[in-house]
Amino acid sequence: MKFKILIFLSFIQIFQAQFTNINIVKEIHSKDKGMVVSAHPLASEAGAKILKMGGNAFDAAIATQFALAVVYPQAGNIGGGGFLVGTTNKGEKFALDYRETAPIKASKDMYLDEKGNANTDLSQNGRLAVGVPGSISGMFYTHKKFGKLPMSALIQPAIDLAEKGFAVTLREANLLNSTKEDFLKHNSHKTAFTKDIPWKQGDLLIQKELANTLKAIQKNGEKGFYEGKNAQFLVDEMKKGNGIISLEDLKNYKTRERKVLSFDYKGNEIISMPLPSSGGPLLAQMLKMASYENLEKYEQNSPEALQIMVEAERRAYADRAEYMGDPDFIEDKTQMLISDEYLKNRWKNFSFEKATPSADVGNIISQPKESEQTTHISIIDKFGNAASITTTLNGLYGSKVVVKGGGYFLNNEMDDFSVKPGVPNMFGAVGGEANSIVPNKRMLSSMTPTIVLKNGKPYIVVGTPGGTTIPTSVFQSIVNAIDFKLSPNFVINAPKFHHQWLPEVIYTEKNFPQHTIKVLEQKNYKFENRNVIGRTEMIFLDENGNAIAVADGRGDDSVAVE
């Protein structure tokens, strides 16, 4: 069969920085070829290289994640965690949970002072903020169950990028410069991420220590991270401050396989991540409630559509605060929360006449904030497999701590617990007892890796970074595609909005339609502008094998094809 690839070039679809030797491709049309969409062009190319070598989507997912740990240090990682939702050409559907866990020495009140007040600086910065990393475990679990090529081959592109260096993009240079003082504050040793003069686009970032860590993992498997020299490096780093991760914590970490959250939406099967991700349950709630008002009869971002979707978001996020957490530690009420009986009752007080006060849909308590520095990968292969992966360090460069001898950033995921019920995390999300800190517990997440199936086959592979804006961005992307039937480029790059129950504000990107805002302001809605909301990566497929992959125009995100 002849394969034909059409690359669409436009002012937002491709940018070539010749002196950095990086091509940023925003959209590719392909037939019967594997495709990778990620936050960095070099990571997408690493995944596509594996597909060309005969690897499958899960091999490519591993290679892309390792590469992102090198070229996208603000969120790509081996010191954090994530979720993977996948489907195979045999019809299998699965969800892997390699979310970080609370260390054995963690306690419910560990971030409270003597007066009982929450000290969120401790939960967001430095060594006490670090949860036990899950990324390496997750990648090895993926490989053991679904991998095709040798693991050593999947790690090699990342080793090459770390050892030989790569040219930083303008965005990464600016972030490294703006975060320099934090790096210096939290690291007494010299790291690869600071230098005497400011970073600029095209500068080479070489990470020798990280390359050595990746080589140890390549040689010794996951024990190369969770035991031996690297484990000691990590524990020694904890001892430099008030960190509490032990060798026992690292040795005992395990990836959990979860049952995918599956539900119908207008004849399509949506499969997404269950708890401890709030993303799948929120997505199910929001899509179902919005469908009660026949959303498809309105225009995208019209006053009516926005009001329906915002009110669905309001009710879902109120439930997030009250009911959601690690299902190994709480009663999982997901099936009740996504049932039509429950949701139709939830929707009874919706009115087009005015905004529903947030106090009318949930008990008002302050919310924790959740960091937006996450990264997403969408992948398909020529064999019919699909993978949707979202990983994170939580905050920008996580805890800002770089492991001496290891060369990688550690997460600050402990802030995603309810540090104190009612106290917002760094993304403003509020949590209650269901998400309180317990040793070995996994903190609640918003990550929403999702695959939409049509007639049992992958139709849409989607996800995004963005903290608590993740579920609403995936919600909007699916609605834009299925209900409003927008072209793939507009699905991803149309102006976004976000509401999360508390604060009682709708966030909109600056190019959001002003007419819609003015109409809803008359109904007691409050708006605030934001620069960007999320960076969505999406692949569309039809029944004939034609695929369109789109990388978000809001960043350096890029598509690569085998």
Long-range contacts (C-beta under 8 A, 24 or more apart in sequence): 1-32, 3-30, 3-31, 3-32, 3-33, 4-31, 5-29, 5-30, 5-31, 5-33, 5-561, 6-30, 12-489, 12-493, 12-553, 13-489, 13-553, 17-167, 17-169, 17-201, 17-202, 19-167, 19-202, 20-167, 20-168, 20-169, 20-201, 20-202, 21-167, 22-167, 22-169, 23-558, 24-551, 24-556, 24-557, 24-558, 25-551, 25-558, 25-559, 25-560, 26-550, 26-551, 26-553, 26-557, 26-558, 26-559, 27-488, 27-489, 27-548, 27-549, 27-550, 27-551, 27-559, 28-548, 28-549, 28-559, 28-560, 28-561, 29-546, 29-547, 29-548, 30-546, 30-547, 30-548, 30-549, 30-561, 31-544, 31-545, 31-546, 31-547, 32-382, 32-545, 33-382, 33-547, 33-561, 33-562, 34-60, 34-379, 34-380, 34-381, 34-382, 34-561, 34-562, 35-379, 35-380, 35-539, 35-547, 35-549, 35-559, 35-560, 35-561, 35-562, 36-60, 36-64, 36-377, 36-378, 36-379, 36-549, 36-559, 36-560, 36-561, 37-377, 37-378, 37-379, 37-537, 37-538, 37-539, 37-549, 37-550, 37-551, 37-557, 37-558, 37-559, 38-64, 38-68, 38-375, 38-376, 38-377, 38-378, 38-537, 38-551, 38-557, 38-558, 39-68, 39-72, 39-75, 39-76, 39-375, 39-376, 39-377, 39-465, 39-535, 39-537, 39-555, 39-556, 39-557, 40-67, 40-68, 40-71, 40-72, 40-76, 40-169, 40-556, 40-557, 40-558, 41-556, 41-558, 41-560, 42-67, 42-71, 42-161, 42-166, 43-67, 43-68, 43-71, 43-72, 43-76, 43-377, 44-551, 44-558, 44-559, 44-560, 45-560, 46-157, 46-158, 46-161, 47-377, 47-379, 47-560, 48-560, 48-561, 48-562, 49-157, 50-149, 50-153, 50-154, 50-157, 51-381, 51-382, 51-562, 52-562, 53-149, 53-153, 54-148, 54-149, 55-148, 55-149, 55-153, 55-154, 55-381, 56-146, 56-147, 56-148, 56-381, 56-383, 56-385, 57-86, 57-379, 57-380, 57-381, 57-383, 57-385, 57-386, 57-387, 58-86, 58-142, 58-143, 58-146, 58-147, 58-148, 58-385, 58-387, 59-143, 59-147, 59-148, 59-149, 59-154, 60-379, 60-381, 60-387, 61-142, 61-377, 61-379, 61-387, 61-389, 62-139, 62-142, 62-143, 62-147, 62-151, 62-154, 62-155, 63-154, 63-155, 63-157, 63-158, 64-377, 64-379, 64-389, 65-135, 65-139, 65-377, 65-389, 65-391, 66-139, 66-154, 66-155, 66-157, 66-158, 66-214, 67-157, 67-158, 67-161, 68-375, 68-377, 68-391, 69-135, 69-158, 69-210, 69-408, 70-158, 70-161, 70-162, 70-166, 70-207, 70-210, 71-161, 71-166, 72-172, 72-375, 73-172, 73-193, 73-397, 73-408, 73-409, 74-172, 74-175, 74-373, 74-393, 74-396, 74-397, 75-373, 75-374, 75-375, 75-391, 75-392, 75-393, 75-396, 75-465, 76-375, 76-391, 77-133, 77-135, 77-391, 77-392, 77-393, 77-398, 77-408, 77-409, 77-411, 78-133, 78-135, 78-136, 78-213, 78-214, 78-217, 78-225, 78-408, 79-133, 79-135, 79-393, 79-398, 79-403, 79-408, 79-409, 79-410, 79-411, 80-133, 80-134, 80-135, 80-391, 80-392, 80-393, 80-394, 80-398, 80-409, 80-410, 80-411, 80-413, 81-131, 81-133, 81-134, 81-135, 81-138, 81-391, 81-392, 81-411, 81-413, 82-134, 82-135, 82-138, 82-389, 82-390, 82-391, 82-392, 82-447, 83-273, 83-277, 83-389, 83-390, 83-391, 83-445, 83-447, 83-449, 84-138, 84-142, 84-387, 84-388, 84-389, 84-449, 85-260, 85-271, 85-272, 85-273, 85-387, 85-388, 85-389, 85-449, 85-450, 85-451, 86-146, 86-385, 86-386, 86-387, 86-388, 86-451, 87-271, 87-385, 87-386, 87-451, 87-453, 87-458, 88-146, 88-384, 88-385, 89-383, 89-384, 89-385, 91-456, 93-260, 93-262, 93-271, 94-145, 94-257, 94-260, 95-257, 95-258, 95-259, 95-260, 95-261, 95-271, 95-273, 95-274, 96-138, 96-141, 96-142, 96-255, 96-256, 96-257, 96-258, 97-138, 97-255, 97-256, 97-257, 97-258, 97-273, 97-276, 97-277, 97-442, 98-134, 98-135, 98-137, 98-138, 98-139, 98-141, 98-255, 98-256, 99-134, 99-276, 99-277, 99-413, 99-442, 99-443, 99-445, 100-131, 100-132, 100-133, 100-134, 100-411, 100-413, 100-442, 100-443, 101-131, 101-132, 101-134, 101-249, 101-253, 101-440, 101-441, 101-442, 102-131, 102-132, 102-414, 102-417, 102-437, 102-438, 102-439, 102-440, 102-441, 102-442, 102-443, 103-131, 103-132, 103-244, 103-245, 103-246, 103-249, 103-439, 104-244, 104-246, 104-248, 104-249, 104-439, 104-440, 105-244, 105-246, 105-439, 106-244, 106-414, 106-437, 106-438, 106-439, 107-437, 107-439, 108-436, 108-437, 108-438, 109-420, 110-437, 111-414, 111-419, 111-420, 112-419, 112-420, 116-420, 117-420, 118-419, 118-420, 118-423, 120-415, 120-419, 120-423, 120-425, 120-426, 122-242, 123-412, 123-414, 123-415, 123-417, 123-419, 123-425, 124-395, 124-399, 124-412, 124-415, 124-426, 125-182, 125-186, 125-395, 125-399, 125-400, 125-412, 126-186, 126-241, 126-242, 126-243, 126-399, 126-400, 126-401, 127-237, 127-238, 127-240, 127-241, 127-242, 127-243, 127-399, 127-401, 127-410, 128-241, 128-242, 128-243, 128-244, 128-414, 129-399, 129-411, 129-412, 129-413, 129-414, 129-415, 130-238, 130-243, 130-245, 130-398, 130-399, 130-401, 130-410, 130-411, 130-412, 130-413, 130-414, 131-411, 131-413, 131-414, 131-443, 132-245, 132-249, 132-250, 132-253, 133-225, 133-253, 133-410, 133-411, 134-253, 134-255, 135-391, 136-217, 136-222, 136-225, 136-226, 137-222, 137-226, 137-253, 137-254, 137-255, 138-255, 140-221, 140-222, 140-255, 141-255, 141-257, 146-385, 151-218, 151-221, 152-218, 155-214, 155-217, 155-218, 156-218, 158-214, 159-211, 159-214, 159-215, 159-218, 162-206, 162-207, 162-208, 162-210, 162-211, 162-214, 162-407, 163-206, 163-207, 163-208, 163-211, 164-206, 165-204, 165-205, 165-206, 165-207, 166-204, 166-205, 167-201, 167-202, 167-203, 167-204, 167-205, 168-199, 168-201, 168-202, 168-203, 168-204, 168-205, 169-201, 169-556, 170-201, 171-555, 171-556, 172-199, 172-205, 172-556, 173-198, 173-199, 173-200, 173-201, 173-203, 174-199, 175-396, 175-397, 179-396, 179-397, 179-400, 182-397, 182-400, 183-397, 183-400, 183-402, 185-400, 186-399, 186-400, 186-401, 187-400, 187-401, 187-402, 187-404, 188-240, 189-402, 189-404, 191-402, 191-407, 192-402, 192-407, 193-397, 193-402, 207-407, 208-407, 209-405, 209-406, 209-407, 210-406, 210-407, 210-408, 211-407, 212-407, 213-406, 213-407, 213-408, 225-250, 226-250, 226-251, 226-253, 227-251, 229-405, 230-403, 230-405, 230-406, 233-403, 233-404, 233-405, 233-406, 234-403, 234-406, 234-410, 236-404, 236-405, 237-401, 237-403, 237-404, 237-406, 237-410, 241-401, 256-328, 256-442, 261-334, 261-338, 263-287, 263-288, 263-338, 265-291, 265-452, 265-478, 265-482, 266-291, 266-296, 266-482, 266-483, 267-454, 268-452, 268-453, 268-454, 268-459, 268-482, 269-452, 269-453, 269-454, 269-456, 270-450, 270-451, 270-452, 270-453, 270-478, 271-450, 271-451, 271-452, 271-453, 272-448, 272-449, 272-450, 272-451, 272-474, 273-447, 273-448, 273-449, 273-450, 274-327, 274-332, 274-334, 275-324, 275-325, 275-326, 275-327, 275-332, 275-334, 275-444, 276-324, 276-325, 276-326, 276-327, 276-442, 276-443, 276-444, 276-445, 277-444, 277-445, 277-446, 277-447, 277-448, 278-320, 278-324, 278-444, 278-445, 278-446, 278-471, 279-445, 279-446, 279-447, 279-448, 279-449, 279-450, 279-470, 279-471, 279-474, 280-334, 280-448, 280-450, 281-316, 281-319, 281-320, 281-324, 281-334, 281-337, 281-338, 282-316, 282-317, 282-320, 282-446, 282-448, 282-471, 282-475, 283-448, 283-450, 283-471, 283-474, 283-475, 283-478, 284-338, 285-312, 285-315, 285-316, 285-319, 285-337, 285-338, 285-343, 285-346, 286-312, 286-313, 286-316, 286-471, 286-472, 286-475, 287-312, 287-475, 287-478, 287-479, 288-338, 288-340, 288-343, 289-315, 289-316, 289-343, 289-346, 289-347, 290-475, 290-479, 292-343, 292-344, 292-347, 293-350, 295-479, 295-483, 296-482, 296-483, 296-484, 299-484, 300-479, 300-480, 300-484, 300-486, 300-494, 301-494, 301-495, 301-497, 301-512, 301-513, 301-516, 302-516, 303-515, 303-516, 303-519, 303-520, 304-352, 305-484, 306-497, 306-506, 306-516, 306-520, 307-352, 307-520, 307-523, 307-525, 308-350, 309-475, 309-476, 309-479, 309-497, 310-497, 310-499, 310-506, 310-525, 311-350, 311-355, 311-356, 312-475, 313-472, 313-475, 313-498, 313-499, 313-500, 313-501, 314-356, 314-358, 314-361, 314-499, 314-501, 315-346, 315-347, 315-361, 315-362, 315-501, 316-471, 316-501, 317-429, 317-468, 317-499, 317-500, 317-501, 317-502, 318-358, 318-361, 318-362, 318-501, 319-362, 320-429, 320-444, 320-501, 321-362, 321-365, 321-367, 321-429, 321-430, 321-431, 321-432, 321-501, 321-502, 322-362, 322-363, 322-432, 322-434, 323-434, 324-434, 324-435, 324-444, 325-431, 325-434, 325-435, 325-436, 325-441, 325-444, 326-435, 326-441, 326-442, 326-443, 326-444, 328-441, 328-442, 329-438, 329-441, 330-434, 353-523, 354-523, 354-524, 355-520, 355-523, 355-524, 355-525, 357-504, 358-501, 358-502, 358-504, 361-501, 362-501, 364-502, 365-421, 365-422, 365-430, 365-432, 366-422, 366-423, 366-424, 366-430, 366-502, 367-422, 367-424, 367-425, 367-428, 367-429, 367-430, 367-431, 367-500, 367-501, 367-502, 367-503, 368-415, 368-416, 368-417, 368-418, 368-419, 368-423, 368-424, 368-425, 368-426, 368-427, 368-428, 368-429, 368-430, 368-431, 369-415, 369-424, 369-425, 369-426, 369-427, 369-428, 369-429, 369-467, 369-468, 370-394, 370-415, 370-416, 370-425, 370-426, 370-427, 370-428, 370-429, 370-445, 370-446, 370-467, 370-468, 371-395, 371-396, 371-412, 371-415, 371-425, 371-426, 371-427, 371-467, 372-427, 372-465, 372-466, 372-467, 372-469, 372-534, 373-397, 373-398, 373-465, 374-447, 374-464, 374-465, 374-466, 374-467, 374-470, 375-465, 376-449, 376-463, 376-464, 376-465, 376-535, 376-536, 376-537, 377-463, 377-537, 378-461, 378-462, 378-463, 378-537, 378-538, 378-539, 378-549, 379-461, 379-539, 380-458, 380-461, 380-539, 380-541, 380-547, 381-562, 382-562, 384-457, 384-458, 386-451, 386-458, 386-461, 386-539, 387-461, 388-449, 388-450, 388-451, 388-461, 388-462, 388-463, 389-449, 389-463, 390-447, 390-448, 390-449, 390-463, 390-464, 390-465, 390-470, 391-447, 392-445, 392-447, 392-465, 394-426, 395-426, 413-443, 414-443, 416-443, 416-444, 416-445, 417-441, 417-443, 417-444, 426-467, 427-467, 427-468, 428-468, 428-500, 428-502, 428-503, 429-467, 429-468, 429-500, 430-501, 430-502, 446-470, 446-471, 448-474, 450-474, 450-478, 452-478, 452-482, 454-543, 455-543, 457-541, 457-543, 458-539, 458-541, 459-540, 459-541, 459-542, 460-538, 460-539, 460-540, 460-541, 461-538, 461-539, 461-541, 462-536, 462-537, 462-538, 462-539, 463-536, 463-537, 464-534, 464-535, 464-536, 464-537, 464-552, 465-534, 465-535, 466-533, 466-534, 466-535, 468-498, 468-500, 469-496, 469-498, 469-500, 469-507, 469-533, 469-534, 470-534, 472-496, 472-497, 472-498, 472-499, 472-500, 473-498, 473-533, 473-534, 473-536, 474-536, 477-536, 477-538, 481-540, 488-538, 488-540, 488-548, 488-550, 489-550, 491-538, 491-550, 492-536, 492-538, 492-550, 492-551, 492-552, 492-553, 493-550, 493-552, 493-553, 493-554, 496-533, 496-534, 497-533, 498-530, 498-533, 507-533, 509-533
